[in-house]
């Protein structure tokens, strides 16, 4: 019957309850949505009040806000294409660069420097329309800073989806001013972008102009040094060597050219001299080739005549006239051949002498040019150094000149930002937005109500779920009683089909299992505080026991503030207080608890010292005497907290049924009451939870009909008074 994690008195500390695992009764968790809905229903008036107050505040604030107009200018920001390539794999990098580029442009649109430019170009420091619209009277020592702050707080930059379009929106109390500032903002941004983009080009052109002038002067000086050095060293080239050519410069000079020509002539002269010498030494007769060609027909003719003469001489003899005629012709041909050979030999020897002389002169000149060429080869080292410096300066000059021309072509003033739609004067205000403000007020009101309700639920330590009684208090749950109105108590108890009767009958049934003999003979009903339903529970149990044929006495032990008169027609006068003072005859004090059949002894007159009357043995002896006449004595005891009466009564009875009102009180106070009863010697049989209503429906204690009952409220109010 006791919780394992309990205090020394057998009950768990209230704080430990939140750290324990749920028991088997709590395993059937109520759905969160149903719990939330039940909390909303229980606090519907509070929620409605918060929402209504928030809506009223939102409506009043909306009507008091100065109307503001928003104008929007739309611009297009195109991506600057600096390079076009067909290489695959650069798409991802381009996307990253595009994102960075556009984010940069958006931040530039929000930049303070742009706002300062708008202030200066729009002359806003002296603009009466602007100053009046924003109620600026004193600009102070730094007017531009204040005006820039106003602009930045009222301008917004809104990219249009995934496009290149951007809206520049400006909000002010003046519609014309809003349109003018939005358009001015767009114009200044376009101008600043053009200045940023081509300002660097202008600086680059100026830099290149200076560098070109320097390189031109250096190139002229290097060329002058090269020409002077070449003139001094006689290094006049026939053709200038190509840029980057590895050939020696000396190979291109006039000396080299002359040397090459004379060397060729020397080779030819040597050939002619060798040919003439060979002609002289070859056959002893020096014949020129042309003379040899002319003599050859003569020799051929002589050979023919000699052959013919030899043939005739063999047949006719030496003296034959024809033979002698042929001999004369042959002699004449021999004379002609001899003359031709003599004449040709002199020509060959003369040509040999001339070829030898020419060869000697050419060889002397070639030797002189070779000596001069060797000197030029030594001088060409420095010449090449000067030539390379000239080539380098010329290359740098040409490269910078080409870049200068490219910049000149590129810097034509094109801009990648264009104004698409100029801002128009708005006709209706954008602020305040009544539907939006009311919706926001509704949400804030609902949030505030939810926060308050959540705080109340967290701070509420009352009992909502009767199934928590065993876990929190360590005692059994004997019954759950619905809330009823005072006017319907008699009717509900007399009706065997009413919810109230069925609930108390269930309590009676559970009490019958407490002992082998059934319901305990001496039973006390107690509560932590007044008006928890203790008196009604006492009356109901007494009525059910009397209906079962038992002799039942209801003893009103609350001598400080009795609550039985609400449910029973009993007269005042003598009662328990009189008996405890010493009166021996209690039988005359017994009354019938109309309209019920059981008997009642009232509390009697309120004594000044009720606890002292209960502290002696007389109360226990009185109960023993009552037990001789009745089967069951039900004691309606006073509240436990703050009084010593209940623990004294609990020590004299068989046990206590603790009455706990749902949705009120604190579990800590109930636990303290149980500890007081047990420390005083009492035995707690269990608890009965009363006044369950619609707030407990989500825990499964709805009884199917809903509740409109509120018994005990009047007594609670009287006790509080």
C-alpha positions in Angstrom: 0.0 0.0 0.0 3.0 2.3 0.4 5.2 3.7 -2.3 8.8 2.4 -2.2 10.3 5.9 -2.6 8.5 7.4 0.4 9.4 9.6 3.3 10.0 8.2 6.7 6.2 8.6 7.3 5.5 6.3 4.4 4.8 8.9 1.7 7.0 10.2 -1.2 8.2 13.7 -1.0 6.2 16.0 -3.3 9.3 17.2 -5.2 10.4 13.6 -5.9 7.3 12.9 -7.8 8.5 14.8 -10.8 11.6 12.7 -11.0 10.0 9.3 -10.7 9.1 6.9 -13.5 5.3 6.8 -14.3 3.4 3.9 -12.6 1.3 1.4 -14.4 -1.8 3.7 -13.9 0.0 6.5 -15.8 1.2 4.3 -18.6 -2.0 5.0 -20.5 -0.9 8.5 -21.3 -3.5 11.0 -22.4 -2.9 12.2 -26.0 -1.1 15.6 -25.9 -3.5 17.1 -28.4 -6.5 16.2 -26.2 -4.7 17.6 -23.1 -4.0 20.8 -24.9 -7.5 21.1 -26.2 -8.9 20.5 -22.7 -6.6 23.2 -21.3 -7.8 25.6 -23.9 -11.4 24.8 -23.1 -10.8 25.3 -19.4 -9.2 28.7 -20.0 -11.3 29.9 -22.9 -12.4 33.1 -21.2 -8.8 34.0 -20.4 -7.7 33.3 -23.9 -10.6 35.3 -25.3 -9.8 38.2 -23.0 -6.2 38.3 -24.1 -7.0 38.1 -27.8 -9.7 40.7 -27.5 -7.3 43.1 -25.6 -4.6 42.5 -28.2 -6.9 43.1 -31.1 -8.2 46.3 -29.5 -4.6 47.5 -28.8 -3.6 46.6 -32.4 -6.6 48.5 -33.9 -6.0 51.6 -31.8 -2.2 51.5 -32.5 -3.0 51.1 -36.3 -5.3 54.1 -36.3 -2.8 56.3 -34.4 0.2 55.4 -36.7 1.1 58.0 -39.3 0.4 56.6 -42.8 3.5 55.9 -44.8 3.9 55.5 -48.6 6.4 53.2 -50.3 7.7 53.8 -53.8 9.8 51.2 -55.7 12.3 51.7 -58.5 13.4 48.6 -60.3 16.9 48.2 -61.8 18.7 45.4 -63.7 22.2 44.3 -62.7 23.9 42.3 -65.5 26.9 40.1 -64.9 30.1 41.6 -66.2 31.6 39.2 -68.7 35.4 39.7 -68.5 36.3 36.4 -70.3 34.5 34.0 -72.6 35.7 30.4 -72.5 34.3 27.1 -73.8 36.3 25.0 -71.3 34.1 22.6 -69.4 34.1 22.4 -65.6 34.0 26.1 -64.9 30.2 26.3 -64.5 30.3 25.8 -60.7 33.0 28.4 -60.3 31.0 30.8 -62.3 27.9 30.2 -60.2 30.0 31.0 -57.0 31.4 34.1 -58.6 27.9 35.2 -59.7 26.5 34.7 -56.1 29.4 36.7 -54.7 29.0 39.4 -57.3 25.3 39.9 -56.7 25.6 39.8 -52.9 28.3 42.5 -53.2 26.0 44.6 -55.3 23.2 44.3 -52.8 25.5 45.4 -50.0 26.6 48.3 -52.1 23.0 49.4 -52.6 22.7 49.5 -48.8 26.1 51.2 -48.3 26.4 54.3 -46.2 28.5 55.9 -48.9 25.6 55.6 -51.4 23.3 57.2 -48.8 25.8 60.1 -48.4 25.9 60.6 -52.1 22.1 60.7 -52.2 22.1 63.3 -49.4 24.6 65.5 -51.3 23.0 65.1 -54.8 19.5 65.6 -53.5 20.5 68.5 -51.3 18.4 67.0 -48.5 19.9 69.1 -45.8 17.9 72.1 -47.1 15.0 70.1 -48.6 11.9 71.4 -46.8 9.7 68.5 -48.1 12.2 65.9 -46.7 12.7 67.7 -43.4 9.0 68.2 -42.9 8.1 64.6 -43.8 10.5 63.1 -41.2 9.9 65.9 -38.6 13.5 67.0 -38.6 13.9 70.4 -36.9 17.4 70.5 -35.6 20.1 68.8 -37.7 22.8 69.4 -35.1 26.5 69.6 -35.7 26.6 66.7 -38.2 23.5 67.0 -40.4 24.7 64.6 -43.1 25.2 61.8 -40.6 21.6 62.2 -39.3 20.1 62.4 -42.7 22.0 59.3 -43.8 20.6 57.4 -40.8 17.1 58.4 -41.8 17.6 57.2 -45.4 19.2 53.9 -44.4 16.4 53.2 -41.9 13.7 53.8 -44.6 15.2 52.2 -47.7 15.0 48.5 -48.4 16.7 46.4 -51.2 14.6 43.5 -52.5 16.0 41.2 -55.2 13.3 39.9 -57.5 13.4 36.1 -57.2 16.3 34.5 -59.1 16.4 37.2 -61.7 18.9 40.1 -62.2 16.2 42.6 -61.2 16.4 44.5 -57.9 13.7 46.7 -56.3 14.8 49.8 -54.5 12.0 50.7 -52.1 11.8 53.9 -50.0 9.1 54.6 -47.4 8.1 58.0 -46.1 5.0 59.9 -45.0 5.1 61.8 -48.3 4.2 59.8 -51.5 6.0 62.2 -53.8 9.1 62.2 -51.6 9.2 58.4 -51.6 9.2 58.3 -55.4 11.8 61.0 -55.7 14.2 59.4 -53.2 13.8 55.9 -54.8 14.6 57.3 -58.2 17.5 59.3 -56.9 18.9 56.3 -55.1 18.8 54.2 -58.3 20.4 57.0 -60.4 23.2 57.5 -57.9 23.9 53.8 -57.7 24.1 53.6 -61.5 26.5 56.6 -61.5 28.6 55.3 -58.7 28.9 51.9 -60.4 30.0 53.6 -63.6 32.5 55.6 -61.7 33.9 52.6 -59.8 34.0 50.5 -63.0 35.8 53.1 -65.3 37.6 55.2 -62.8 40.2 52.5 -62.6 40.4 52.6 -66.4 41.2 56.3 -66.4 43.9 55.9 -63.8 45.3 53.0 -65.8 45.4 55.1 -69.0 47.2 57.9 -67.1 49.7 55.5 -65.7 50.3 53.9 -69.1 50.8 57.3 -70.7 53.5 58.1 -68.2 55.2 54.7 -68.6 55.0 55.0 -72.4 56.8 58.3 -72.3 59.5 56.9 -70.1 59.9 53.8 -72.3 60.0 56.0 -75.5 62.8 58.1 -74.1 64.7 55.0 -73.0 64.2 53.4 -76.5 65.5 56.5 -78.2 68.6 56.7 -76.0 69.3 53.0 -76.5 69.0 53.3 -80.3 71.3 56.4 -80.3 73.9 54.5 -78.3 73.7 51.5 -80.7 74.1 53.6 -83.8 77.0 55.6 -82.3 78.8 52.4 -81.3 78.2 50.8 -84.7 79.6 53.9 -86.5 82.7 54.0 -84.3 83.3 50.3 -84.8 82.3 50.2 -88.5 79.6 47.7 -87.6 77.3 48.6 -90.5 74.9 45.7 -91.0 73.4 44.8 -94.4 70.1 43.5 -92.9 69.1 44.0 -89.2 68.9 40.7 -87.4 65.4 39.5 -86.4 64.3 39.9 -82.8 65.4 36.9 -80.8 67.8 35.7 -83.6 70.7 33.8 -82.2 73.1 34.7 -85.1 76.1 36.9 -84.3 75.6 40.6 -85.3 79.1 40.6 -86.9 77.9 38.1 -89.5 75.5 40.7 -90.9 78.0 43.6 -91.3 79.5 45.0 -94.6 82.9 43.5 -93.9 81.3 40.0 -93.5 79.4 40.6 -96.7 82.5 41.7 -98.6 84.5 38.8 -97.1 81.9 36.4 -98.3 81.9 37.9 -101.8 85.7 38.0 -102.1 86.0 34.5 -100.7 83.7 33.3 -103.5 85.8 35.3 -106.1 89.0 33.8 -104.7 87.7 30.3 -105.0 86.7 31.0 -108.6 90.1 32.6 -109.5 91.9 29.6 -107.9 89.8 27.3 -110.0 90.7 29.2 -113.2 94.4 29.2 -112.4 94.4 25.5 -111.6 92.6 24.8 -114.9 95.1 26.9 -116.9 98.0 25.2 -115.2 96.6 21.8 -115.9 96.2 22.7 -119.5 99.8 23.7 -119.8 101.2 20.8 -117.9 98.8 18.2 -119.3 100.1 17.7 -122.9 102.9 20.1 -123.3 100.6 22.1 -125.6 98.5 24.5 -124.0 95.3 24.9 -125.8 92.4 26.9 -124.8 89.2 25.0 -124.8 87.7 27.2 -127.5 91.0 26.7 -129.6 90.9 23.0 -129.1 87.4 23.0 -130.4 88.4 25.0 -133.5 91.5 22.8 -134.3 89.6 19.5 -134.0 87.8 19.7 -137.4 91.2 20.4 -139.1 92.7 17.3 -137.4 89.8 15.3 -138.4 90.1 16.5 -142.1 93.8 15.7 -142.1 93.1 12.2 -140.8 90.7 11.6 -143.6 93.1 12.8 -146.3 95.9 10.8 -144.8 93.8 7.7 -144.9 92.8 8.3 -148.5 96.5 9.0 -149.5 97.6 5.8 -147.9 95.0 3.8 -149.8 96.0 5.4 -153.2 99.7 5.0 -152.4 99.3 1.3 -151.9 97.7 0.9 -155.4 99.1 3.8 -157.5 102.5 4.6 -156.0 104.1 7.7 -154.6 104.3 9.6 -157.9 100.7 9.3 -158.6 99.3 12.8 -159.1 96.4 12.3 -156.8 98.7 11.0 -154.1 100.9 14.1 -154.5 97.9 16.4 -154.4 96.7 14.7 -151.2 100.2 15.1 -149.8 100.1 18.8 -150.5 96.7 19.2 -148.8 97.9 17.3 -145.8 101.0 19.5 -145.5 98.9 22.6 -145.8 96.6 21.3 -143.0 99.6 20.6 -140.8 100.8 24.2 -141.2 97.4 25.5 -140.3 97.2 23.2 -137.2 100.7 24.3 -136.1 99.8 27.9 -136.4 96.6 27.4 -134.5 98.4 25.5 -131.7 101.1 28.1 -131.5 98.6 30.8 -131.3 96.4 29.0 -128.6 99.4 28.1 -126.4 100.4 31.7 -126.0 96.8 32.6 -125.0 96.7 29.8 -122.4 99.9 30.9 -120.8 98.7 34.5 -120.8 95.4 33.4 -119.1 97.4 31.4 -116.6 99.5 34.3 -115.7 96.4 36.5 -115.3 94.6 33.9 -113.2 97.6 33.6 -110.9 97.8 37.4 -110.5 94.1 37.7 -109.7 94.3 34.9 -107.2 97.2 36.5 -105.4 95.4 39.9 -105.2 92.1 38.3 -104.0 94.0 36.3 -101.4 95.7 39.4 -100.0 92.3 41.2 -99.8 90.6 38.3 -98.1 93.4 38.1 -95.5 92.8 41.8 -94.8 89.0 41.4 -94.5 89.5 38.4 -92.2 91.7 40.4 -89.8 89.0 43.2 -89.9 86.2 40.6 -89.4 87.9 39.2 -86.3 88.0 42.6 -84.8 84.4 43.2 -85.6 83.6 39.9 -83.9 85.1 41.2 -80.7 83.3 44.5 -81.0 79.9 42.7 -81.8 79.7 41.5 -78.1 79.0 45.0 -76.8 77.0 45.7 -80.0 74.7 42.7 -79.2 74.3 43.9 -75.7 73.2 47.3 -76.9 71.0 45.7 -79.5 69.2 43.5 -76.9 68.5 46.6 -74.8 67.0 48.3 -77.8 64.9 45.2 -78.5 63.7 44.9 -74.9 62.7 48.6 -74.7 61.0 48.3 -78.1 59.0 45.2 -76.9 57.9 46.9 -73.7 56.9 50.0 -75.5 54.9 48.0 -78.1 53.1 46.0 -75.3 52.2 49.0 -73.3 51.1 50.8 -76.4 48.8 47.9 -77.3 47.3 47.8 -73.8 46.8 51.6 -73.9 44.9 51.2 -77.2 42.8 48.3 -75.7 41.9 50.5 -72.7 41.0 53.3 -75.0 38.6 51.0 -76.9 37.1 49.4 -73.7 36.6 52.7 -71.9 33.6 53.8 -74.0 31.3 54.3 -71.0 29.1 51.2 -71.1 27.3 50.3 -67.9 26.1 46.9 -66.8 23.3 48.4 -64.6 20.2 49.9 -66.1 17.0 51.5 -64.8 14.1 49.2 -65.7 11.1 51.0 -64.0 11.2 54.4 -62.4 9.4 54.8 -59.2 5.9 56.2 -59.4 4.1 58.2 -56.8 2.1 55.7 -54.7 -1.6 56.3 -54.3 -2.3 54.3 -51.2 -0.2 54.0 -48.0 1.6 50.7 -47.3 1.7 51.4 -43.6 -0.1 50.9 -41.4 -1.5 47.6 -42.7 -4.6 47.0 -40.8 -5.1 43.3 -41.7 -1.5 42.5 -41.0 -1.4 44.4 -37.7 -4.7 42.7 -36.5 -3.2 39.3 -37.5 0.0 40.2 -35.6 -2.1 41.3 -32.6 -4.0 38.1 -32.7 -0.9 36.1 -32.7 0.7 38.1 -29.9 -2.5 37.9 -27.9 -2.7 34.1 -28.4 1.0 33.8 -27.5 0.5 35.9 -24.3 -2.5 33.8 -23.3 -0.6 30.6 -24.1 2.3 31.8 -22.0 0.1 32.7 -19.0 -1.7 29.5 -19.3 1.5 27.5 -19.5 2.9 29.3 -16.5 -0.3 28.6 -14.6 -0.2 25.0 -15.5 3.4 24.7 -14.5 2.8 26.5 -11.2 -0.4 24.7 -10.5 0.2 21.9 -7.9 -3.3 20.9 -7.6 -4.5 17.4 -8.3 -5.8 17.0 -11.9 -5.4 13.2 -12.5 -6.8 11.1 -9.6 -4.5 8.3 -10.9 -1.6 10.2 -9.5 -2.7 9.7 -5.9 -0.9 6.4 -5.4 2.3 7.7 -7.0 2.4 11.1 -5.3 0.8 10.5 -1.9 1.5 6.8 -1.5 -2.1 5.9 -0.5 -4.7 4.0 -2.5 -7.4 5.8 -4.6 -10.7 4.7 -3.1 -13.1 6.8 -5.3 -13.6 9.7 -7.7 -16.6 12.0 -7.1 -18.0 14.4 -9.7 -18.9 18.0 -8.9 -22.7 18.7 -8.2 -24.6 21.8 -7.2 -25.9 22.3 -3.7 -29.5 22.3 -4.8 -29.3 18.8 -6.4 -27.4 16.9 -3.7 -30.5 15.4 -2.1 -32.0 14.4 -5.4 -28.7 13.0 -6.7 -28.1 10.9 -3.5 -31.7 9.6 -3.6 -31.4 8.6 -7.2 -29.8 5.2 -7.6 -28.9 6.1 -11.2 -27.2 9.4 -10.6 -23.5 9.9 -11.2 -23.1 11.1 -7.6 -24.7 8.1 -6.1 -22.8 5.7 -8.3 -19.5 7.4 -7.4 -20.2 7.1 -3.7 -21.4 3.6 -4.0 -18.1 2.8 -5.7 -16.4 4.4 -2.7 -18.5 2.2 -0.3 -17.6 -0.9 -2.3 -13.9 -0.1 -2.1 -14.2 0.5 1.7 -15.7 -2.9 2.0 -12.3 -4.4 1.0 -10.3 -2.7 3.7 -11.0 -5.3 6.3 -12.4 -8.8 6.6 -15.5 -7.4 8.3 -16.2 -5.0 5.5 -16.4 -1.2 6.0 -14.5 -0.2 9.1 -16.7 0.4 12.2 -15.0 3.7 13.2 -14.3 5.7 10.1 -13.1 9.3 9.9 -13.4 11.5 6.8 -10.8 14.3 6.8 -9.5 16.9 4.4 -6.6 19.3 4.2 -8.7 22.5 4.1 -12.4 23.4 4.3 -14.9 22.9 1.5 -13.3 19.9 -0.1 -16.5 17.8 0.0 -15.8 16.0 3.3 -19.2 16.6 4.9 -21.1 15.6 1.7 -19.0 12.4 1.5 -19.8 11.7 5.2 -23.5 12.1 4.5 -23.4 10.0 1.4 -21.5 7.1 3.1 -23.9 7.2 6.1 -26.9 7.1 3.7 -25.6 4.2 1.7 -24.7 2.2 4.9 -28.1 2.8 6.3 -29.7 1.7 3.1 -27.8 -1.6 3.6 -29.6 -2.1 6.9 -26.8 -0.9 9.1 -27.2 1.1 12.2 -25.2 4.2 11.3 -24.3 7.3 13.4 -22.8 10.4 11.8 -20.7 12.3 14.3 -20.0 15.9 13.6 -16.5 16.4 15.1 -15.9 19.8 13.4 -16.6 21.8 16.5 -15.1 24.9 15.0 -17.2 25.2 11.8 -19.7 22.5 11.1 -20.8 21.9 7.5 -23.5 19.2 8.0 -26.3 21.8 8.3 -26.1 22.3 4.5 -27.2 18.7 3.8 -29.1 17.7 7.0 -32.0 19.2 8.9 -30.5 19.1 12.3 -31.1 21.5 15.2 -28.5 23.2 17.1 -27.9 22.9 20.8 -26.0 20.2 22.6 -23.7 17.9 20.9 -20.1 16.6 20.9 -18.6 19.6 22.6 -21.1 19.1 25.5 -20.2 15.4 25.9 -16.5 16.2 25.9 -17.0 18.7 28.6 -18.4 16.0 30.9 -22.0 15.4 30.2 -22.7 11.7 30.6 -26.0 11.3 28.8 -25.4 11.5 25.0 -28.6 9.7 24.0 -30.8 12.8 24.1 -28.4 14.5 21.7 -28.9 12.0 18.9 -31.0 13.3 16.0 -32.3 11.8 12.8 -30.5 13.2 9.9 -33.5 14.1 7.8 -34.2 13.6 5.0 -32.0 10.5 5.5 -32.6 7.5 7.9 -29.3 7.5 9.7 -28.7 9.3 13.0 -26.6 12.3 13.8 -24.9 13.9 16.8 -24.0 17.5 16.0 -20.9 19.3 17.0 -22.6 21.3 19.7 -21.7 24.8 20.7 -18.3 26.0 19.5 -15.8 25.6 22.4 -12.9 27.9 22.9 -10.5 25.0 23.3 -11.6 22.2 20.9 -8.2 20.6 20.8 -8.0 20.3 24.5 -11.3 18.6 24.6 -10.2 16.0 22.1 -6.8 15.5 23.8 -8.1 13.4 26.6 -9.4 9.8 26.7 -13.0 10.9 26.8 -13.4 11.1 23.0 -12.1 7.5 22.6 -14.4 6.3 25.5 -17.3 8.1 23.9 -16.6 6.3 20.6 -16.6 3.0 22.4 -19.9 3.6 23.9 -21.3 4.6 20.5 -19.9 1.4 19.1 -22.1 -0.6 21.5 -25.2 0.9 19.9 -24.3 1.3 16.2 -22.7 -0.8 13.5 -20.8 2.1 12.0 -19.7 5.5 13.3 -18.7 8.0 10.6 -16.8 11.0 12.0 -16.9 14.2 10.0 -13.6 15.7 11.2 -12.3 19.3 10.9 -9.5 20.2 8.3 -6.0 18.9 9.1 -3.8 21.9 8.4 -3.6 24.6 11.0 -5.5 22.5 13.6 -4.7 19.8 16.1 -8.2 18.4 16.1 -7.9 16.0 13.1 -4.8 14.1 14.3 -6.3 13.6 17.7 -9.5 12.2 16.2 -7.6 10.0 13.8 -5.8 8.3 16.6 -9.1 7.2 18.1 -10.7 5.7 15.0 -10.0 2.6 12.9 -8.8 4.7 10.0 -9.1 7.8 7.9 -10.4 8.4 4.4 -8.8 11.6 3.1 -11.0 13.8 1.0 -9.1 15.7 -1.7 -10.7 18.4 -3.9 -9.6 18.2 -7.6 -8.1 21.3 -9.3 -7.5 23.1 -6.0 -5.0 23.2 -3.2 -1.4 21.9 -3.4 -0.2 18.4 -3.3 2.5 19.4 -0.9 -0.1 20.5 1.6 -2.0 17.3 1.2 1.2 15.3 1.8 1.9 17.3 4.9 -1.7 16.6 6.2 -1.2 12.9 5.7 2.1 13.0 7.5 0.4 14.8 10.4 -2.3 12.2 10.6 0.1 9.3 10.6 2.5 10.9 13.1 -0.5 11.4 15.4 -1.2 7.7 15.4 -3.8 7.6 12.7 -4.1 5.2 9.9 -5.0 6.4 6.4 -7.0 3.9 4.4 -6.9 5.9 1.2 -8.2 9.0 -0.6 -11.3 10.0 -2.4 -11.0 12.8 -5.0 -14.0 15.1 -5.2 -15.4 17.8 -7.5 -14.1 16.4 -10.7 -15.4 18.5 -13.6 -14.7 19.2 -17.3 -11.1 20.1 -16.5 -10.5 16.5 -15.7 -12.1 15.0 -18.8 -8.8 14.6 -20.6 -7.7 12.3 -17.8 -10.7 10.0 -18.3 -12.8 11.3 -15.4 -15.7 12.8 -17.4 -18.4 10.4 -16.3 -19.9 10.8 -19.8 -22.2 13.8 -19.1 -20.0 16.8 -18.2 -20.5 18.6 -15.0 -22.2 21.7 -13.8 -21.9 21.1 -10.1 -20.3 23.3 -7.4 -21.1 21.9 -4.0 -19.1 23.3 -1.2 -18.5 26.7 -2.8 -20.7 28.5 -0.3 -19.0 26.9 2.7 -15.6 27.7 1.2 -16.6 31.3 0.8 -17.9 31.4 4.4 -14.7 29.8 5.7 -12.6 32.4 3.8 -14.7 35.1 5.3 
